[in-house]
Amino acid sequence: MTRGQKPVAMIGEAKKFAEQMGYRWQENTQDDLGYDLFIFKPETACIVRVRQTRYRIDPESFYEDLIKDDLRIVRALPFPHWFPREIWLRTQHERNWRRLRIYPESVGEIGWWKPDGYTNPYSR
């Protein structure tokens, strides 16, 4: 999933998604840094890597297996370890984003987050 060019169209859609949640954004212009957007609003900030997969995501799959290269890249970013990192993921045919919060040893799928008005229809 990490091979090839940046998902330019997906990044554009992610910018709109961020704006809907009240964020402002800044696009990463450094090719050697493995994130796409820096999103921020007065109460929070986060770095985001945007990804699309071609196939349906099995609800029983582990993100550690599905997007292992992306997780490695996001975890290795030269930001303080406490700084929030997310991967925004969706399939080619879905219209909803899955927000994955990335921690040093785990991945958390955000199911609902009131400050952003975000609800993940895929969370269990």
Protein Blocks (a to p, Z undefined) as FASTA:
>chain_A
ZZcjddfklmmmmmmmmmmnopacdddfbfkbccfbdcddfkbccdddddddfbdcdfkb
cfklmmmmmmmmmmmpccdfklccddddddfkbcbdcdddddfkbccddfbdfknopacf
kbZZ
